């Protein structure tokens, strides 16, 4: 039913309450930044330290919506992958190191890319690998395809939790 799309995600009163809570949090972190939280890191960065309230609110909404979806899907993918690849599960059961856990996280994100593709409008004429792409063209960047590229990730269809280059994934457009 298309009429449902016209309804706000939150009733206005709830949206205003959420916005007020975010603004209080922003003011608090601006005065008393923490060391290891994302909001404090954002406020310390050159790119984000001078955000307008509207930019801040947009970033918070993006983080909540995007972070919820990608985190939930990645956790489900981890469980599925360790079931599908028992030898990799055995590695995780034997080695509880932080380094392996972080690498495995990147490998899962590479293997089951949370964002399959992104559409972009071409801003200027360019040649890429012998193909002409014209200003105004619409292209799709298939991150999931890049993350399975055998020339970069040998056995790209497999999960290998200790894969040396797992961090080279393009799951969020440019890796982490």
SULWO-V156229 format. One record per pair of residues at least 24 apart in sequence whose C-alpha atoms are under 10 Angstrom apart, sorted by the first residue. I is the first residue (numbers start at 1). GAP is how many residues later the second one is. D is the distance in Angstrom with one decimal. If there is no record, write none. Layout:
i=I gap=GAP d=D
i=I gap=GAP d=D
This chain:
i=18 gap=39 d=9.8
i=18 gap=43 d=9.9
i=19 gap=34 d=9.8
i=19 gap=38 d=7.2
i=19 gap=41 d=9.5
i=19 gap=42 d=9.5
i=20 gap=37 d=10.0
i=22 gap=31 d=9.8
i=22 gap=34 d=8.8
i=22 gap=35 d=7.4
i=22 gap=38 d=7.7
i=22 gap=39 d=9.6
i=23 gap=30 d=7.7
i=23 gap=33 d=8.5
i=23 gap=34 d=7.9
i=26 gap=27 d=9.0
i=26 gap=30 d=8.2
i=26 gap=31 d=9.5
i=26 gap=34 d=9.9
i=38 gap=25 d=9.9
i=66 gap=48 d=9.7
i=66 gap=49 d=9.7
i=69 gap=45 d=8.1
i=69 gap=46 d=9.7
i=70 gap=39 d=9.1
i=70 gap=43 d=8.8
i=70 gap=44 d=5.4
i=70 gap=45 d=7.8
i=70 gap=102 d=9.8
i=71 gap=38 d=9.7
i=71 gap=43 d=8.4
i=72 gap=42 d=9.4
i=73 gap=36 d=9.3
i=73 gap=39 d=8.6
i=73 gap=40 d=9.1
i=73 gap=41 d=6.6
i=73 gap=42 d=10.0
i=74 gap=31 d=8.2
i=74 gap=32 d=9.8
i=74 gap=34 d=6.9
i=74 gap=35 d=6.3
i=74 gap=36 d=9.9
i=74 gap=37 d=9.8
i=74 gap=38 d=7.3
i=74 gap=39 d=8.1
i=74 gap=40 d=6.8
i=75 gap=30 d=9.0
i=75 gap=33 d=8.8
i=75 gap=34 d=9.4
i=76 gap=32 d=9.9
i=76 gap=36 d=9.8
i=77 gap=28 d=10.0
i=77 gap=31 d=6.8
i=77 gap=32 d=8.2
i=77 gap=34 d=8.7
i=77 gap=35 d=6.5
i=77 gap=36 d=9.3
i=77 gap=37 d=9.3
i=78 gap=26 d=8.6
i=78 gap=27 d=7.8
i=78 gap=29 d=9.3
i=78 gap=30 d=6.0
i=78 gap=31 d=8.6
i=78 gap=33 d=9.7
i=78 gap=34 d=8.8
i=78 gap=81 d=9.6
i=79 gap=29 d=9.7
i=80 gap=28 d=9.8
i=80 gap=32 d=10.0
i=81 gap=27 d=7.5
i=81 gap=30 d=8.8
i=81 gap=31 d=8.9
i=81 gap=77 d=8.9
i=81 gap=78 d=6.8
i=81 gap=79 d=9.7
i=81 gap=80 d=9.9
i=82 gap=26 d=9.5
i=82 gap=77 d=8.3
i=82 gap=78 d=10.0
i=82 gap=79 d=9.4
i=84 gap=74 d=9.2
i=84 gap=75 d=8.8
i=85 gap=73 d=7.9
i=85 gap=74 d=6.9
i=85 gap=75 d=8.4
i=85 gap=76 d=9.8
i=87 gap=72 d=9.7
i=87 gap=73 d=8.9
i=87 gap=74 d=9.6
i=88 gap=70 d=9.8
i=88 gap=71 d=7.3
i=88 gap=72 d=6.3
i=88 gap=73 d=6.1
i=88 gap=74 d=8.5
i=89 gap=70 d=9.9
i=89 gap=71 d=9.7
i=89 gap=72 d=8.5
i=91 gap=69 d=9.5
i=91 gap=70 d=7.7
i=91 gap=71 d=8.5
i=92 gap=69 d=7.8
i=92 gap=70 d=9.4
i=99 gap=63 d=9.2
i=100 gap=61 d=7.1
i=100 gap=62 d=6.4
i=100 gap=63 d=9.6
i=101 gap=60 d=8.2
i=101 gap=61 d=9.0
i=102 gap=59 d=9.2
i=102 gap=60 d=9.6
i=102 gap=64 d=9.7
i=102 gap=65 d=9.3
i=103 gap=57 d=9.4
i=103 gap=58 d=6.4
i=103 gap=59 d=6.3
i=103 gap=60 d=7.5
i=103 gap=61 d=8.3
i=103 gap=62 d=8.8
i=103 gap=63 d=6.4
i=103 gap=64 d=7.2
i=104 gap=55 d=8.6
i=104 gap=56 d=7.7
i=104 gap=57 d=4.4
i=104 gap=58 d=6.5
i=104 gap=59 d=8.1
i=104 gap=62 d=7.9
i=104 gap=63 d=9.5
i=105 gap=56 d=7.9
i=105 gap=61 d=8.8
i=105 gap=62 d=9.2
i=106 gap=55 d=8.4
i=106 gap=56 d=9.8
i=106 gap=57 d=9.3
i=106 gap=59 d=9.2
i=106 gap=60 d=5.6
i=106 gap=61 d=5.6
i=106 gap=62 d=8.5
i=106 gap=63 d=7.4
i=106 gap=65 d=9.0
i=106 gap=69 d=8.9
i=106 gap=70 d=8.4
i=107 gap=40 d=9.6
i=107 gap=49 d=9.9
i=107 gap=51 d=9.5
i=107 gap=52 d=6.6
i=107 gap=53 d=6.9
i=107 gap=54 d=5.9
i=107 gap=55 d=8.0
i=107 gap=56 d=7.1
i=107 gap=57 d=9.6
i=107 gap=58 d=8.7
i=107 gap=59 d=5.0
i=107 gap=60 d=7.3
i=107 gap=61 d=9.3
i=107 gap=62 d=7.9
i=108 gap=50 d=9.8
i=108 gap=51 d=6.9
i=108 gap=52 d=8.7
i=108 gap=53 d=7.8
i=108 gap=58 d=8.7
i=108 gap=61 d=9.8
i=108 gap=63 d=10.0
i=109 gap=35 d=9.6
i=109 gap=38 d=9.0
i=109 gap=57 d=8.8
i=109 gap=58 d=9.2
i=109 gap=60 d=7.6
i=109 gap=61 d=8.9
i=109 gap=62 d=6.4
i=109 gap=63 d=9.2
i=109 gap=66 d=9.6
i=110 gap=33 d=8.9
i=110 gap=34 d=7.6
i=110 gap=35 d=9.9
i=110 gap=36 d=9.0
i=110 gap=37 d=5.5
i=110 gap=38 d=7.7
i=110 gap=43 d=9.5
i=110 gap=46 d=8.9
i=110 gap=47 d=9.9
i=110 gap=49 d=8.8
i=110 gap=56 d=6.9
i=110 gap=57 d=8.1
i=110 gap=58 d=8.3
i=110 gap=59 d=5.2
i=110 gap=60 d=7.2
i=110 gap=61 d=6.0
i=110 gap=62 d=9.6
i=110 gap=65 d=8.9
i=111 gap=33 d=7.7
i=111 gap=34 d=9.8
i=111 gap=36 d=6.7
i=111 gap=37 d=7.0
i=111 gap=42 d=10.0
i=111 gap=45 d=7.4
i=111 gap=46 d=7.0
i=111 gap=47 d=7.4
i=111 gap=48 d=6.5
i=111 gap=49 d=9.3
i=111 gap=55 d=9.3
i=111 gap=58 d=8.7
i=111 gap=60 d=8.9
i=112 gap=32 d=7.4
i=112 gap=35 d=8.7
i=112 gap=36 d=9.5
i=112 gap=45 d=9.6
i=112 gap=47 d=9.4
i=112 gap=59 d=8.6
i=113 gap=29 d=9.9
i=113 gap=30 d=7.1
i=113 gap=31 d=5.5
i=113 gap=32 d=9.2
i=113 gap=33 d=9.9
i=113 gap=34 d=7.6
i=113 gap=35 d=9.7
i=113 gap=56 d=8.7
i=113 gap=57 d=8.3
i=113 gap=58 d=5.2
i=113 gap=59 d=8.2
i=114 gap=29 d=9.2
i=114 gap=30 d=8.4
i=114 gap=57 d=6.6
i=114 gap=58 d=7.9
i=115 gap=27 d=8.8
i=115 gap=28 d=7.1
i=115 gap=29 d=7.5
i=115 gap=55 d=9.5
i=115 gap=56 d=6.3
i=115 gap=57 d=6.7
i=115 gap=58 d=8.6
i=116 gap=24 d=9.9
i=116 gap=25 d=8.5
i=116 gap=26 d=6.0
i=116 gap=27 d=5.5
i=116 gap=28 d=5.0
i=116 gap=29 d=8.1
i=116 gap=30 d=9.9
i=116 gap=31 d=9.8
i=116 gap=54 d=10.0
i=116 gap=55 d=7.7
i=116 gap=56 d=9.1
i=116 gap=57 d=9.9
i=117 gap=24 d=5.3
i=117 gap=25 d=4.3
i=117 gap=26 d=5.4
i=117 gap=27 d=6.9
i=117 gap=28 d=8.8
i=117 gap=29 d=10.0
i=117 gap=54 d=8.9
i=117 gap=55 d=9.3
i=117 gap=56 d=8.8
i=118 gap=24 d=6.8
i=118 gap=25 d=7.8
i=118 gap=54 d=9.5
i=118 gap=55 d=8.3
i=141 gap=32 d=8.5
i=142 gap=28 d=9.3
i=142 gap=29 d=9.5
i=142 gap=31 d=9.3
i=143 gap=26 d=8.4
i=143 gap=27 d=5.8
i=143 gap=28 d=5.8
i=143 gap=29 d=7.7
i=143 gap=30 d=6.8
i=143 gap=31 d=9.2
i=143 gap=32 d=9.9
i=144 gap=25 d=9.1
i=144 gap=26 d=7.9
i=144 gap=27 d=7.1
i=145 gap=25 d=9.5
i=145 gap=26 d=10.0
i=146 gap=24 d=6.9
i=146 gap=25 d=8.8
i=147 gap=24 d=7.2
i=147 gap=28 d=9.9
